[in-house]
């Protein structure tokens, strides 16, 4: 009888523990869902050709997450703890030469670090330029960056972001996209009937592709975005050191002198133009 009662007592405690752990798990899942919500950028994707979604994720070179064939752009929202949130928001553009997205170490991992500092972060999964998915592949990524800025400002209250403290960050070719957003904001490439401000309040550019000129440009990124035989006008338009004005946002640049993938002159020339 003692053993029987003990058995039922143990069974009751196990069930109770299961309910407790289930509750904790659901609370944790709810927190993750709230802090890492993924939303599509558009209801109807502009400048888009309807085709099969061939996006895929792979892990390469020491478990680095690579996303390729992106045709359906999204925004992943990382909310900091409420008691830490300081109102600053930053949209993060991973790099990858406009051929892939290095989505984790130049995206998700960075967003988590920003959250620790009380900054709300948004990882932009922008479209990879592709003639099969876009009538004009050269403007697809910039449309997505503008849309991300628009969405953050439209939902600033819900996401606890100050619309006047919303910036953009980019790595490598993602730096080119971020810099393009900061130098081409006066021309809206998306529907903007409410006249939402598309200018980032600041830019953080990490080993960025800035120029598409022959001398210092990253030709792989250039080929992927504007084709292998671009006009001189198109090269100039997408060489962001040539597009700086007094309205260009304040910019923080990080670049190694011995970078053998993207020449440091990209950052140096952009800094000179800003000065």
N, C-alpha and C positions, 0 to 999 in steps of 0.2 A: 504494500500500500504506500509506503514511503517512497519507494522507487517510482510507483505509478504517479503519485502526486508531484513528485519532483520532475517527472517527464513532462507532465502537462504544464507545470510552471515554466520549465525550460522552453517548451513549445510556445507558450504565450509570450515569453520574453523575446524569443527569436522573431515572432511575428511583429512584435512591437518595434524591435530594432529594424526590421525590414521597412516598416512604415516610416520610421525616423529617417533612415538612409534614403528612402525614396523621396521623402519631402525635401531633404537636403539637396539631393541630386536635381530635383525639379527646380528648386530655388536657384541652384548654380546654373542650370541650363537656361533658366529665364534671364539670369544676369548676363550670361554669355550672349544670348540672343539679342538682348537690349544693347550690349556694348559692342557687338560685332554684327550688326544687322547689314545684310547685303541687299541693295535695291538696284533695279535696272535704271539706267540713266534716262530712258525715254519710254513713252508709251508707243510711239512710232519713231523708229530710228531714221533721222534725216540722212540724205546722201547715201542710201543703202540699197543694195540689190538683194532681193529675197533669194536665199540659197540655203543649203544644208549647213547646220551649225557643226563645224569640224574642230571646234576648240578642244585642246587637250592639255593635260598637265603631266609633266615628267620630272624626275629628279636626276640631276646630273652633277658631275664634278664635286663629290663630297656632299651629296644630298641637297644640292641647291635646287629650289623649286623653280621650274621654268613653265610658263604658260604660253602657248602658241596658238596661231590661227584664231585670234579673238575677233569676232564679228558682232558680238552682242555685249556692249559695254555696261559695266556696273560700277557702283560705288559701295565700298565696305566701310561702315561707320564704326569707329572706335571711340566710345564715350569714356572719359575718365570718371573716377569716383566723384560724386557730387560735392563732397567736402574739399576736393582738390581742384575742381574745375575753375579755371581763371578767365574763361571767355575767349581765349585765343583758339582759332581753328586753322588747320593746315591740310591742304590737299596734296597727297604724295603720288608722284608719277614715277613708277619703276622704269629702269632702263632696259636696254636690249637691242639697240641698233635699229629700232623700228621693225624688227623682225620677230622678236619674242618679248616677253616681259619677265624680268627677274623679280618675281612677285613677292618673295619672302624677305630676303636680306635687304632689298631696296624698296620694301613695301610694308608688309604686315609686321615684321620685327621692329621697323622704325616707328610704326604707329603705336605699338605697345610701349615703346620707350617714351614717346611723347605723352601718352596717357599718364605715365608715372610722374610727369612734370605738370600734370593738370591741364594739358593741351588736348583738345578734341581733334582727332585725326581721321582722315578720309583717304582710303587707298583707292586710286582710280585705275580700274582695268579698262584702258582705252583700246580702241580698235587698232589692229595691226594693218597698216596700209596694204591693200590688195585690190587689184583691178577686178577680181571676181566677185567682191562683196561691196564695192563702192564705185559709183560713176566717176568720182574725183577723189582718189585715195590721198592726195596731198593735203586735203583739208579735214579729213575724218578725225584724226587725233586732236586737232585744235578745236573742232566742234565739241568733242567730248570734254576737253579741258574747260571750255567756256560753259558747257552745260553743268559741269561739276560745281563751278563757282556760283552759277545761277541757283542751283539746287540748295547749296549750303546757305546762301543768303535768304532764299525763300523759306527755309526751315530753321532759321537761326534760333528762334525762340525755343522750338521743340528740342533742338540739339544743344541748347545752352551755349551758343556761340555769339559773340559780338560781331555783327556784320561788318563793322569797321576794323576788325582785327582778324581778317581772313586772308591767309596767304597761300602760296603754292610752293612745292618743293619738288625737285627732280634730280635723278641720277643719270649721267651719261646722256643717251638719247631722250630719256625722260626729262633731263635738264634742258634739252632743246625745246621740248614741248612746254615745259614750265616757262622758259624764257620767251617762247612765242606767245604764250598767254599774257605775259607781262609787257610785250611790245606791240601786240596786234589787237588789243582789247577794244579799240574805238570802232572797229568794224565787226559787228555781230554776225557770226556764221550760223547762228541758230535762231529759232523763233524767240523773240523777246518783247512781247507786246506790253509787258509791265515795266519795261525799261530798267530791268535789274542791272546794277553796276557790275560789269564783267572784269573790272580791273582788280587784280590781286593787290592786297595792301602791302605785301612784302614777298620777296622771293628768296628761296634757299636753293642754291645750285651747286651740286656736288659732282666734281669732274665732268662738267656739262659739255655736250656738243653745243656749240654756239653758232659756229660759222659753217657755211656750205661752200666757201671759196676753195679753189684748187690748192692754195698754199697751206692752209691749216685745217680745212674742213675734214670731218669724218666722212669719207666718201661712201662707205657702206650704208650709213644712215641716210645720206643724201640720195643714193640710188633707190633705197627702199621707199622713201617718202615722195620724191618728185621725179623719179625715173633716171635712167642712165644717160639721157641726152637732154637735160633741162635747158631752158632758155636762160640767157644772162639775167633777164628780169626776174625769173623765178628764183635763181640762185641768190640774187640780191635781196629779194623779199624774205626768204627764209634764212638769211644770214643775219642773225639778231643783233650783232654788234653794229650793223648798219641801220638798225631800226630804232635805236635808243633816242628818246626825246626827254624833255624836262618832266614829262608825266610818267616816265618809267618808274616802277616802284623801287624802293630801297632794296638792295640785294646783298646777301651774304654768300660769298663764293669760297669753295673748298676745292683745291686741285693740287696734285703732286707734280713737282717739276719734272720728274723722270717718268711720267705717265707715257707708256709706249702705245696706248690704244687711242686716246684722245689727247691731242697736243695741248700742253698747258697754255699756249697762246690763245686758245679759245677763251679761257677765263681772263687772261691778261688783257686781251683786246676789249672784252666786254667791260672790264673794270675801267679801262681808259675811257671808253665811250661814256660810261656813267659819270666819271669824274668831269 
